[in-house]
Amino acid sequence: MDFDIRAYREALGSFPTGVAVVTAAGAESHIGITVNSFTSVSLDPPLVLWCMDRRSSRHDHFAAARAFTVSILGTEHKAVSARLARPGEHALDGIDLLATELGPPALRDSLAVFECVQQQALPGGDHTILIGRVQRFSRPGISAPLVYFRGRYSALAQGKPPEGVGGRRTTDDK
């Protein structure tokens, strides 16, 4: 049986993911990359991970970085996300940034920001799995999250929870 990589990738795209930008300090300036592989690993200790394609021109820089910052994007960050997702696009010039204590900046008005010290880099097929220990975090923004689904940007609809599910959403009546 042949394994159809294209069909596999399209099937994976059926899982909607949040979108983040990871930044690291560069030799001359900071660099960034758009990722949708960000996830929590552990609460105690506070660990997160994201995955980096080893073929990326930015791979070696991020794999060797002492620290990185993860900015969770809202819908207003779509253009920045698209820019930093393209090959060769890694400079943060012209992007509204927020300084961090570790050095790599965050995107201003991100939904959440995680400042991480790199804990481990592990091989994972054609990617490197980068695990970071969260040193600080914040929640500066309040917009709707940017979502990636079936090869396109989207927004997560917010509203009343489904019948029988507790909790409130930002658009619920008070």
N, C-alpha and C positions, 0 to 999 in steps of 0.2 A: 504494500500500500504506500502510495506517495503521500508525503505530508505537504499540504499546500500552505506555505508560509503566509501568502497574501490573505487567504481565507481565514487562517488562524488569527492574523492581526485584526481583521474585520470582526471576527467573533469576540476578541478581547475588547474591541471598541464598544461592544454592547453593554459593558460595565461602565456606568457614568463615574467619572472621577473629578475630584477637585483639582484646581490648578494652582501651582505655587511657583515662585521664582526663588532660586537658591543663589546667593552671592558669596563670593570669597575675595580676599585681598589679593591684588595682583602686584606684579613687580613695579609697574608704573601707575596703575589705577585698578579699581575694583572691577570684577567681571561678574556676569550673571548668566543664568540659564533657566529656561522654563522646564518644569517637570510636572508630571501627573502621577508619579510613583511614590509620593510622600505618604508615610504612615507612622503611627505610633507603634513602638516596640514594647515599651515597659513604662509603668508609672513610677516604680521604685527599684532601681534608679530611673530617672526620667530620660528615656532613650527614644529617638526617632530614627527613621531611615529614609533614604531615597536612592534611586538607582540611576547610574550614569552609563551611557553607551560607550564602550571602550574605543569605538571608532571616532568619537567626537574629538575635534581639535582642542576642546576644553578639558578633556578627560584627565590628562596628566596633572594639570593645574589643580583641579578640584580634588583628585585622589591624594595629592600631596599637601593640600591645605590643612593648616593647623586648626582652623575654625571656619564655620560657614553660618550664614543666616538664612532662614527659610521664611518667606513672606507668603501668606495665604491670600490669594487674590479675590477681589470682588469684581463685579461686572464692569466697573469703570477702568479696570486694568487690562482689558482685552487687547488693546493695541500694543502695550508693553509686552504682554505675554507672547503675542504673535511675533514681535520683533526679536525677542530673546530666544525663541524656538528655532529660528532660522540658522542654518550653518553659517559660521563666520561672524554672526551678530552676537557680540558679548560685552561690548562697552556699555557702561551705564550712563553715558553722557546724555543730558537732556531729560533724564527720568527724575521725578520728584522723590528724593531719598530722605531717609531718617537715619541719623548717626546711631551706632550701637557701641556698647562698651567693649565688645570683642574685636571691633574693627570693620568687618564686612557690613555694609549698610543694609537697611530694610527699605522696602517700598512704603512710602508714606501712605497712610490710610488703608493699609492692609487689614484684612479681617483679624489676623493673628500674626505674630512675629515670634520666631523661636531662634535664640542665639545659642549656637552649639559649638562645643569643642569636639573635633573628630575623635571618636573612640576606636573605630575599626573600619577597615576597608576589606571587603571579602569578594572573591571572584564569584560571579554568578552567570555562567554562560557567556554571552557577548556583552554583558554589563558588569559593572563593579557596584556592589552594594555598600553604600556609605552610611555608617551608623554614627550618630552624634549624640553626645550627652548634653541635654538642655541645661544651660546655665541661667538663662533668664527668658521670660516670655511676656508678651503683652497683647492686648486686644484693642488696637487703636481705631479700627474702622467698624462701621455698622451696616454696610451695604449688603446686597444679595451676593452670594458666592458665585464665582465664575466656575462653570462646569464644562468638562469635555466629554462628548458622547457621540459615538459613531462618526468620528473624524471632524466634528464641528464644535465650536464654542456654543454654549447655551447658558441659561441661568436656572438656578434651582427655584421652582415655584414655591412661594411661601404663602401659607394660608391656614385655615383651620385644619387640625389633625384629622385623619380618617376616623370614621365612626368607631368608638370603642377604644381609641388610643388617647391616653392622657397627654398632657403637655400643652403649652401655648406657643404660638408663633407670633412674630412681630406684627403681623397684620390682623391678629385676632381682635375682636371688639374687647374693650377694657371692661 
